[in-house]
Amino acid sequence: MQIRRVVTGRDRNGRSVLLSDGVPSRAVTFQAVPGYAFAQLWTTPPSPVLSASGSDPTEGQTDILPSPGGTSFLIVTFPPESAMSVPGFDRAAAGAELAGHMPDFVRTFEPDCPGMHTTDTVDYAIVLSGEIWLELDDGQQTLVRAMDVAVQQGPRHAWRNKSDAPATVAFFMVGATRP
């Protein structure tokens, strides 16, 4: 996944400065699931403070889900589901690789229903390219295409790429609490 991340801030004198320009430090192309990739571009804690620091809050991270009030910004490329049904596809290796790169997220998945998960987040999902199906409870599905936005308020859901081409989705997640 080729993504350029440009980070700006302010110097000690209050002037706008470029803090970094390049590839995000947390970008992963999966080996066990050909075509699956993600990049965590930025995170903030609850009540972030504006900083002139050039430090990367994603560096060294393993979690992708934000705490209540925090944020996490990801771009994910989903391969067609057919990539997971080719002879020799190793579902266990794919699961282990996912768990190694995003353990907190993998814990939200339902073992009896592949892909279904629930997170304590408000998600703004923007389809950048391709098309993908958003599945909710009882198999209800909605097709989401390039430049469509799905706003999710903590539902049980899955993303299904039923097409023959990759789908790339930007996710901006805000950590939330359930009543």
N, C-alpha and C positions, 0 to 999 in steps of 0.2 A: 504494500500500500504506500503510495507516494503522496505524502502530505507535507506541506510547508506550513510551519507555525511561526507567526510573527508576534512577538510579545513586546509591548510598550509599557512605559511607566514614567516616573518623574525622577529627576536627579535631586540632589540636596538643595539646589537653588530653585526647585519647583518647575524646572524646564522639562518639556517632553523629551524623552529619549527612547531609542530603540534598545531594548534589553537583550533580545535574542532574535535570531532569524535562521530557521533551519528545520531539520527533521525532529519531531517530538521524540523524547527519550523513551517513551513507553509505546512503541508500535510493534505489533506482533503479527507475523504471517504464520498461520498454523500449518504444520506438516501433516498431521493426521486427518485434517479436513481440508482437502485442496480447495483453494479459493476463499476460505474463511480468513478474515483478518480484522484487527481492530487497532485503533490508536486512541489512547486516553490523552486528550490535548491539554486539559487543565482541570484543577480541582480547587475548591475554596472551602475553608472551614465555616462553621456558622458565624455570622457577623464578621465577614472578612474585613481586613484593614488594608487600605491602599498602601502599596509599598514600592520602593524603588529597587527592591531586591531583584537580582537577575536569577535567583534560585528557581528551580523547577519543582513545583509541588508534586509532580507525578513520578519523579525519579525515585527509584527504590520502593515504590508502592506495589502492593499485590492486590489491594482491594479496589473496586471500582464504584461501589455504592456509597453515596454520601451520607453522613450522619444528619439528623434533623437540622434543617437550616443551612446545611452545606450544599455544595454543588459538585457535579462531575460532568464533564463534556467528552463524549466519545464519538468517533466515526467508526461504523462497522460495515464491512462488506460481507454479505450473505451469499454464498454460492447457491446455485440451484439445488433443490432437495435431491435431485437425481444423483448428485455427487456422493450422497450418503448411501446410495443403493447399488453402487457398482460392485462387482465381485472383488472380494478382498478387503472391502472397507472394514476397518477395525473400530467398532463402536467404543470398546473399552479404552483403546489408545486415544481416541478422540476425547472421551470424557476425562481421562487423566490429563491430557494436555490442557483442556479448558480449565480444569481444577487447579493446575499449576500456575496459570496466568491470571485467573480471576476467581480465587477460592470463595470469597464472600458471595459472589453472584451465583456460582454453581450450587451453593447450598440452598438457593431459593427454588431450584428446579424440582419438579415432581418426578420421582423415579418411574411411576406407572404411566406417565403421559409425557413422552419426550418433547422437550421444548417449552412446556407449560411452566410458568413461574409467576410469582407474585413478589413485588418489591414495595417497600415503604418509601415510595418516591412519587413525585409528580414529574412526568416525563413529557418533554416536547420532542417528538420524533419527526424529523424532516427528511423525506425521501429525496436524496440528491440525484440518484440515477436508478433506472430500472423500475421494477414494480415488486411489491411484496404483499402478502396477505396477513392481516392482523386477525388472529383467532382469539375469541373470548369464550366464556363458559358455554357449555352445551354445543360446541362446534360452530357457533355463530362466527362468520368470517366476513371481513370487509377488505376489498382490494384498495391498496394505497399506492399511488403512482408518483413519479418524479414531480417534485414541487408541491405535493400534498403534505399536510401536517396532521399528525395524530397527537392529541393531548390526552394523556393517560393519568388518571388519578388513583393509582394503586390497584388496578384490576388484575385478576388472574388472566394471563394471556400468553400467547406464543406468536412468533413471527415465522411465516412459512413462505419460502420462495419457490413457487410452483412453475416459474418460467424457465426458459433455457439460458438465461443470462444472469450475471451477478446483479444484486441490488445493493446499493450503498445508502446507508441511513445515518444521519447525524442525530445523536441523542443528547439532549441537555436535561440532566436529572437534578431535581431539587429534593433533598432529604426531607421526609415528612413523618408525622406520627399518626397513628390510627386512633380514632376515638374509642 
